[in-house]
Amino acid sequence: MSGLGGIEALVAAGRSQWRRGARGLAERLPKGLFARSLLIVVLPIALLQVAVVYLFMLRHYERVTDRLSQAVARDVGAVVDLVEQSAEGADRAPIWRIADQRFHMQVTLSPSAPLPEPRPKSIFDSLDPLRRDLPGRLAEQLDEPFWVDTTGRGGLLEIRVATKSGDVRFLLPRTLAFEPNAHIFIVWMLFASTILVTLAILFLRNQIRPILALADAAESFGKGRDHEFRPRGAAEVRRAGHAFVEMKRRIERAADQRTTFLNGVSHDLRTMLTRFKLSLALFEPSEEIDALQKDVAEMNAMLDSYLAYARGDVAEDTRMVDFSELLEGLRADAERAGMAASATFDGDMVAKARPLAIKRCLANLVGNAQKHARVLAISAARDLRYLTVHVDDDGPGVPPEAREDVFKPFVRLDEARNQDDSGAGLGLSISREIARAHGGDVTLATSPLGGLRAIMRLPV
């Protein structure tokens, strides 16, 4: 049992390490679909290049260079043997002619002299097969001391061999001892890879573009904006696009049906309220009649709130709205109501929104401050992504633990910010619903003035 427990522990540890490594790799990989798709295409090509270059350079190229070096060493050894076997003072011109015509070597004989010092070895000696292989192959064919220069000045190799007859000097093309066309293979491979990667980039861009268009259409629809969209691209992407279009139509049809239903309910209820008003107007004024008229007015205001919350102005079209003008108007209204109000703006205040809906959203926030405070400060700022509006007051505020509850329909806070009798508890709910219909949100925080701060943030 203990053995099984140890194996299970090792398996669990291995899985944990694997998951940790997978998460670390996922964090380092590109996040975009285009980048990931391109990586899927480019990475195999790069690995193939590395494998081919490795096999070619270390196998084929080195093998060919070794065989060529061996052939050159045999030719040098043959010439040296002919020189040593020839009689002293004999004419060696035929040997030089054979070396030139058959071996493509220029051979000269000079009086014996000390050979040059061997060149210091460097890292290139281990990387260059010619520098590494040719001296060894010469040592196999020659018993005499020799010196070799593989740097190839002018594309030539120089070999000196100290013989009894003198120093035999060989000059031969460097291409005889190594494969000179290796770079052509690598250049062609890089060129072909570049063409393939370019085609992959163009192809992937065309495949990713319909997905991005679908994402933009969904995002715009979520923000309540009109966005022309036509499904295109691969079959799977077109299928998703058609599904989105059909879903959008169903949502719009349901919204239209709800709006029609609410308009009918509103018409019927307002007809009854109008009858009540006319009936009460026929009676002589009295305290009871005044109370009934006040109840009818409150019912009318509550009906407006309920319909505004349920309708949400989904049928209104979006257009460019100047928020500075809108907020300045709300500030002026607050001043006329007796508040000390101010408004400041930072950045371009023109953004796309539903004008009536966004005005009702901000008016509810300002009106909520008017009911419970004496000082109002409105500030708006815009950055690259959002337009943010702050509505600050010096009222009693809302406890942090209750700031989410006040957004629920029909919720009233009697102690912190007691609403008057005419309120239905829908003001903040309507504001949040309108902001979220635009892709934004409304939240609450503590105001620098000591009261409540309402924050409306809309994407731009």
N, C-alpha and C positions, 0 to 999 in steps of 0.2 A: 504493500500500500504506500509505503514511504517513497518507493521508487516511482510509482505512478504520480504521486504528488509532486515530486521533483520535476518530472517531465512536463506536467501541466503548468508548473510555475515557469519553466523555461519557455514553453509555448506562449504563455501569457506575456512574458517579458519580450519575446520576439515580436508579438503582435503590437505591443505598446511602442516598441522602437520603430516598427514599420509605419504605424499611424503617425508617430511624431515626425519621422522623416518625410512621409507623404504630405503632411501639413506644411512642413518647412519648404518643400519643393513647390507646393501650390502657392505659397506666399511669394515666391520668387518668380513664378511664371507670369507672363502677361495676362491681364484681366480681360482684355477685349477679345471678341470673337475673331475679328480680322487678324489680330496679332497671333492668336493661338492657331488659327487655321494656317497662317503663313509659316508658323513654326513647324507644324506638322508636315508641310511640304518641304521646307528648306532644310530641316534637320536631317532627314534621310539623305538628301543630296549631299550635304556636307559630310556626313558619315561615310557615304559612298566614295566621295573624293579622297577622304583621309585613308580609307582602306585601299583604294586603287593606287594612290601615291605611295603608300607604305609598301604594298606588294611590288609595285613597279620599281621603285627606287632601291629597295633593299633586296629584292630578288632578281628581277630581270636586269635592271641597270647594273647592279654589282656583279652579277654573273657574266654579263656581256663584257664589262670592263675587265674582269679577271681573265677571261679567255683572250681578249685582245692583248692584255699585258703579257700573258703567257706566250702568245705568238710573237710579240715584239722581242721578249727575252730570248726565245729560241733563235730568232733571226740574228740578234746581236751575238749570241753564243756561236752560231755558225760562222759569222764573219770573223770573230776572234779566233776560232779554230783554224780557219783558212790562213789568217795572218801568221799565226804561230807555226803552222806546218809548212809555210813557204820558206824557201831557202833565204839565208841572209843576203841582202842586196838584190834579190830577185825583183822582177817587175810585178808590182801588185796592182797595176792599173786594171787588169781584168776583174780583180776582186772588187775594186771600187765601182766598176761599171755594173757588175752583177748586183751589188748592194743598192745602187741607184735605180736600176731598171726593174729589179725583182722585188726589192724590199722597200723602195722609196726612201732610202737613207743616204745621206751625204756622209761619207767616211773619209777621214784624214788620219795620217800617221805623223806624229811629232815626237821629238826626242823625249826620253823619260824625264819626268819632273814630278814633284810632290803633288798629289791630288788635292783639290780644295777641301777645306774643312766641311764636314757635314752641316747642313743647315739645321738650326735648332727646330725641334718639333713644336708644333702648335696644335690648337684644337682642330684646325682645318685638316691636319694629317689624318685624324680619325674619321672626319666627315667625308673627305674626298677619297673615293675608292682607288683612283689612280695613284695618289701619293702613298696610299696604304699598301696596294698590291704589287705595283711595279718593282720596288726594291726587293721584295721577297721573291718574285719570280726571277729576277736577275741573279739573285744569290743562288737559286737552284741550278741555273745554267752556267754560271761562271765560277771558276776557282780563283781567279785573279781579283785583286782589289779593284773596286769601281766607285765611281761617283755619279749621281744622277740628279738632275735638276728638273723637277716636274712643274715648276711654276709656269712654264710655257711662254716665255717672252716671245712676242711675235707669233704665237701659235706653234712654237717649236719645242721639242724636248731635246735635252742635251745629256748624253751619257759618255763618260770617260772610263776607259778600262786600261789599267797599267799592265802591259804585257812585257815579255822579254825583249821584243823588238822595238818597244817604245809605247807611247800613250796613244791608244786608238780612240778617236773622238767621233761620236755619232750625233748627227743632227737629223731629226725626223719630225714629220708633222705630228702634232699632239693628237690629232683625230685618229691616228693609227692605234693608239693605246686605250681609247675609251670611246663610248657611244656618244657621238656629238648631237644627236637628234632628240635627246630626252626632253629638252625644254619644249620642243614642238608638241609632243604628246601632252605635256602639262598645260601649255597655252591653249591647245584645242579643248582640253577638258574644262578648263576655266571658262573659256568662251561658251561652250555648250551649256555649262551650268548657269552662266549669267543669262543666257537666252531662256532657259527653263524657268529660272526664278522670276524673270521679268514677265513671262507668260503667266506664271502662277499668280503673281501680284495682280495683273490685269484681270485674270479670271476671278480671283477671289474678291476683288473690289466689286465686280459686277454681281457676284453672288451675295455679298454682304449688304449692298445698297438697298435691295428690297426689304431686308430685315430691319435695317435702320429706318426706312420709310414707315414700316409697320409700327415700330417703336415710337416714332414721332407722332404718328396718327393716334396711337393709344394714349400717349402722354397729353396731346392737345385735347383729345376728347375728355380725358379725366380732368383737365383744367377748364372745361366748358368752352373751348375755342373751336372754331370751324377749321377743318383741315381736309383738303382734298386728297383722297387716297384711292389708288387703283391697284389691286393685287397684281403682282408680276413676280418674275423670278422663277426659281425651281418649283417643281410640282408641290413639294411639301410647304414651301413658303407661300405659294398661291393659295393652298388650302387653308393655311392659318389666316391669310389675309381675307379670304371669303368668309371665314368663320367670324373674324372681327367685324367685318361690314354687317353681317347678319345680326350679330349681337348688338351692334350700335343701332340698327334699325329697330330691333325689339325694344331696346331701352327708350329710344325716342318715341316709339309708338305708345309704350306704357306711360311715359311722361305726358304725352298729348292727351291720352285718355284720362289720366288723373287730373290734368288741368281742366278738361271739359267737364268732368264730374264736379270738381270744386267750384267752377263757375256756376254750374246749375244749382248746387247747394247754396252758394253765396246769394244767388238771385232770389231763391225761395225764402231764405232766412231774412234777407234785407226787406223783402216784400212784407213779411210779417212784422218786422220791427217798424216799418213805415206806418203800418196800420195802427200799431200801438201808439206811435207818436201822434197820429191824427186823432185817435180816440182820446188820448190824454189832453190834447189841445182844446177839445170841446168842453172840458170840465172847467169849473171855476178854479182859479189858482188857490192852492192850499199847501200845507206842509206835506200831506200825503201825496198830492199830485207831484210836488217837486221831488219827493223821494222816488216815486215811480219813474219820473223822467230821468233822474240820475241813474237809476238801474238800467233803463233802456240805453242810455248813452254808454254806460259801462259794458253792457252786452254787445253793443256795436263795436266798441274798441277791442273787446276780447275776440269777437268774431274776426276782425281785421288781423289780429295777431295770430290766431289759429290758422287762418287761410294763408297768411304770409309764411308761416313756418312749414305748412304742408306743401305749399306750392313751390317755394324756393326759387321762383323766377327762372325756371329751367328753359322757358320758351324765349327768353330775351337773348338777342344776338350780342356778341362781343364786339367791341370797338375800342379805339384808343381813348383813354380817359386821362385827363389832367388831374392828378391827385392833389397838386398844390391848390388848384382852384376849388376843388371839392372840399378839402380840409379848411381852406380859408373861409369858405361859406359857413361851415359848421362852427368855426371859431367865432365868426360874427354873430351867428344865432345865439351862441352861448353868452356872448357879451350883452346882447340885447336882453337876455334873460336875467342879467344881474351878476354874472360870474366874472371873475378876473381871468381872462383867457389869453393864451399866446400860442403861436404856431411857428415852427422853424422847419426848414427843408434843406436837405443835402443831396445833391445829385439831380439827375433827370427824373422828373416826377410823372412822366407820361408813360403809361403802360396799358396793355390790352386787358379789358375786363368787361363785365356786364354793368353798364352805368347805374341803372336803378338799383340793382341788387347790391353793388358795392357801396352805394350811397346809404342804403338802408343798414348795411352792416356797420359802417362807421357811425351813422347817426345813432344806432342803438348803443354803441360804446360811449359816445359823447353824452347821449341822453342819460345813460346810467350814472355817469360822473356828475351830471347836472343835478340829479335827484339827491345826491348824498354829499356834495362837496361845494366849496365856495371858490376854489382855485383850480383852473384847468390848464394843462400844458400839453400841446399836441406837437409831436416831432415825427418827421418822416425822413428816411434815408434809403438810398438805393445803391446796391453793389452790382457785381457782375451777374448774380443769380437771383437775388430777392429784392423786393421793395418792402420795407418794414415800417410800420406805423406804430408809434407809442402814444397812448392816451393816459396821461398821469393826472391824478387829483390828490387833494389833501383830506379826503373823507376818512371814515372809520376803517376802510379796508375790508378784506376778507381773510379769515384764517387760512394758513397754507393747507391744512388738511381738508378744507371745504372748497378749494378752488376748482376742483374738477366737478364737484357736485352741482355747482351753480350753472353748469352748462347743460344739465339734464332738464328736459321740459317740465314746466310747472313747479320747479323747485324754488323756494323762497328762503332767505336767511333772515329771520326775524331780529336777531341780535346784532349781527355785524353790519349789514346793509339792508335795513328793513324797507321793503318796497311798499309804495302806497296802495290803496285799495283797488286802484284801477289797473294795476299790473297783473299780468297773467303768468309771469315767470318764464317768458319765452324770449326775452330780448337777447340775452347772451347765447341762447340756443340757436336763434335765427342767425346771429352774427357768425357763429362757428360753422354752421351748415353752409352759409354763403361762401365763407372763406375756403372751406374744404371743397366746395363745388368748383372753385377756381384753382384747386391744387395746392392751396395754402392752409393756414390754420390760425386760430385765435387762442392765445394762452393768457394767463394772469400771473402777475408777480407783484412784489412790493415796490411802490413808487418812491423815487427820491424825495417827493413832497410829503411823504409819510402816509399816504393813502394807498390806493390801488393803482397798479399799472396794467392796462390792457394792451396786449401786443398782437397786432395783426400782421402776418407775413404772407406775401404773395410771390410766387415765382414769376420772373420776368423773361 
